[in-house]
Amino acid sequence: MSFPRFLMGDNAHYPEDIFVVHLEYPRFVINLKDDSIEFLEDLDAADEEELTEETKNLVEEASRFYDEQIALYDE
């Protein structure tokens, strides 16, 4: 089974939060409400330095993904 790069997440216990799950390396969940990120795998120090810029790009991609998905629901 193949998965899309991003998934939207919803949780009734957190009605104000907007979760997007990134399923490629580095896997993470971002809360677009405050841009907090929780990585789903352990990253070593070398990976963290290398992924700093990539993470910024992924946050922007996650935001665009969310906006595109919401626009589709509005149609």
C-alpha positions in Angstrom: 0.0 0.0 0.0 1.3 3.5 -0.8 0.6 6.5 1.3 0.3 10.2 0.2 3.1 12.5 1.3 0.8 14.4 3.7 -2.4 13.6 5.6 -4.7 15.9 7.5 -5.4 14.9 11.1 -8.4 15.7 13.2 -9.1 15.1 16.9 -12.3 16.1 18.7 -10.3 16.6 21.9 -8.3 19.4 20.2 -11.0 21.2 18.2 -8.9 24.4 17.6 -5.8 22.5 16.4 -5.0 21.8 12.7 -2.8 18.7 12.4 -0.9 17.7 9.2 1.1 14.4 9.2 4.1 14.1 6.9 4.7 10.5 6.0 8.1 10.6 4.3 11.4 11.0 6.0 11.6 12.8 8.3 8.1 11.8 9.5 6.4 14.3 11.7 3.1 15.8 12.9 2.8 19.6 12.7 0.1 21.6 14.4 -0.5 24.5 12.0 -2.2 26.4 14.8 1.2 27.2 16.3 3.7 25.5 13.9 4.8 23.0 16.7 6.4 19.9 15.3 6.7 16.4 16.8 9.1 14.1 14.9 7.9 10.5 14.8 11.4 9.1 14.7 14.6 9.7 16.5 17.0 12.1 14.7 20.7 12.3 15.6 22.5 15.6 15.9 23.9 15.4 12.3 20.4 14.8 10.9 19.0 17.7 12.9 21.5 20.2 11.5 20.9 18.9 8.0 17.1 18.9 8.3 16.8 22.5 9.7 16.3 24.1 6.3 14.4 21.1 5.0 12.0 21.4 7.9 11.3 25.0 7.1 10.4 24.0 3.5 8.2 21.1 4.8 6.3 23.4 7.1 5.5 25.6 4.1 4.5 22.6 2.1 2.3 21.3 4.9 0.6 24.7 5.1 0.0 24.7 1.3 -1.3 21.2 1.5 -3.8 22.2 4.1 -5.0 25.2 2.2 -5.4 23.1 -1.0 -7.4 20.5 0.9 -9.7 23.1 2.5 -10.3 24.7 -0.9 -11.4 21.3 -2.3 -13.9 20.9 0.6 -15.2 24.4 -0.1 -16.0 23.6 -3.7 
